[in-house]
Amino acid sequence: MKIIRAKDYRDMSRKAANIISAQIIMKPDCVLGLATGSTPVGAYEQLVEWYNKGDLDFAGVTTVNLDEYRGIAKEHPQSYYRFMQEKLFSKVNIRPERTFIPDGMEADAEKACRAYNEIIEKIGGIDMQLLGLGHNGHIGFNEPGTAFEAQTHLVELTESTKKANQRFFASDEDVPHQAYTMGIKTIMQAKRIVVVVSGRDKAEILKAAVEGPISPAVQASVLQLHNHVTIVADEEALSCLP
Ligand code: F6R
């Protein structure tokens, strides 16, 4: 596990974007696993900036996102589909048909998950997976206790995750309770993994993920078993680590 220390959020975003852009330059037809949430936003902005300067080309890139709320339509302002359109896809030359996100409107969970697993298999797996870190140690929406063997599955979001998501919804009742998420097994099969972490509020869980016992109680602790993980974290997030 390699830890890259960044000064602050801006620096973390730049460093993470550098790693992602190196991946695209080295392998223009790469498969990127992408995350939503607030942490990767700065990195996406940086990638868009470099694209606008002519330094990056997304024409050959394929993306698979980690997760999507269940029961939320693509057009919903808080869908992860919409998030990705707004933050990245509509601003670069990626081909829309090469961007994949679980289908939140597929009510048949088994069907939705099987379809997503098949997509990931068909595109040949993930070259580089970008992850954020949840306050309870989740990666994707793999909540504490989930089996590490899981592939794409339906999750009941925990109270802490729903609480963290409240800020994006008009009222508490609007916060979704369920999501489809890529499983730990699939994440661990990515050739490289980049985790972005920012802020004092992530310091304890980052320490637990990096130094604590490998346990489904802290899903991100499984990353200790992957041989190509880079954590890009700012000083606040690293404040509990030496
Ligand atoms: C997002 C995702 C989540 C977030 C995590 C951190 O696609 O899968 O695991 O990465 O909840 O979210 P932020 O970055 O908002 O703190």
Boltz pocket constraint, residues with backbone or C-beta under 6 A from the ligand:
constraints:
  - pocket:
      binder: B
      contacts: [[A, 34], [A, 35], [A, 36], [A, 37], [A, 38], [A, 39], [A, 40], [A, 66], [A, 67], [A, 131], [A, 132], [A, 133], [A, 134], [A, 135], [A, 138], [A, 139], [A, 140], [A, 141]]
      max_distance: 6.0
